[in-house]
Amino acid sequence: MKMKIIAGVILALLLGIGYLSVKKDEYREDEVKDLKKSFMLIEIERCLVKQKISLKDATAKQKEKCKLVADTKWKDAKVLNSEY
């Protein structure tokens, strides 16, 4: 009987430790936010370069169009990365 209680306590501890180790942390979310900012900036610049426009000379409308393109690429990348 004591062995069953000890085995149950050990199992509960192992499950608790396992749960805490896979629990989401804020560090990962911050990394993803920083990555998104960098990705969006690079993709917007790439879009403007394709149109032969510099970042300084681009109008708000041109930047918005490129931002929509970059946002679509970001969503596609998120879907592809979440599948695996």
C-alpha positions, -999 to +999 in steps of 0.1 A: +000+000+000+028+024+009+045+016-025+013+027-044+012+060-025+049+066-031+045+057-068+015+081-070+034+109-054+063+104-077+041+103-107+023+135-097+057+152-092+069+141-126+037+153-143+039+186-125+075+192-136+066+182-171+037+206-172+058+235-159+086+228-184+063+230-215+043+259-202+045+289-225+067+317-214+067+354-222+103+352-235+092+333-266+064+357-273+088+387-271+112+370-295+083+365-320+073+401-317+109+413-324+112+389-353+079+402-368+091+438-366+124+429-384+106+408-409+080+435-417+107+462-421+128+440-445+098+430-466+085+466-468+119+477-480+121+448-505+087+457-519+097+493-523+130+484-540+110+463-565+090+494-573+123+514-575+113+536-547+135+545-516+120+542-481+125+580-477+107+589-509+078+565-506+043+579-500+021+567-473-001+549-498+029+530-513+041+521-478+007+508-468+005+487-499+039+472-492+028+467-455-002+446-466+021+425-488+045+420-459+017+412-435+003+385-459+038+369-461+041+370-423+007+352-420+018+326-445+051+320-427+032+316-394+009+290-409+038+271-424+057+271-392+027+261-370+020+230-391+052+212-380 
